[in-house]
Amino acid sequence: MPFNKPIPDNNKPPQRDTGGLATLVQAEKLFQIALLLPCAAFVGWLLGAWADKAFHKDWISVVGIAVGGISGLVYVIRLVITTGTGDTKPGGLI
């Protein structure tokens, strides 16, 4: 049986930047994740309340909150995925 050389391991761990700027960038990303979901639901509620008054309905603001919350959650998930992979722009994988 012939001897085969093992495949070299190219998955070296990335070198960590211990500078203060990298910490600030990471904190900004976490702050954006924490703030984005409530803001999206609030904007959906505002648009739904406007549509309630414009169309004389009572249920559109609830739909606006739901749509805003879902869209905020989708963006947060995309942001978390791209932060984990190291891409620079949101939505790089989806």
Sequence and secondary structure as in RCSB ss.txt:
>XXXX:A:sequence
MPFNKPIPDNNKPPQRDTGGLATLVQAEKLFQIALLLPCAAFVGWLLGAWADKAFHKDWISVVGIAVGGISGLVY
VIRLVITTGTGDTKPGGLI
>XXXX:A:secstr
                  SHHHHHHHHHHHHHHHHHHHHHHHHHHHHHHHHHHHHT SSHHHHHHHHHHHHHHHH
HHHHHHHHHHT SSTTS  
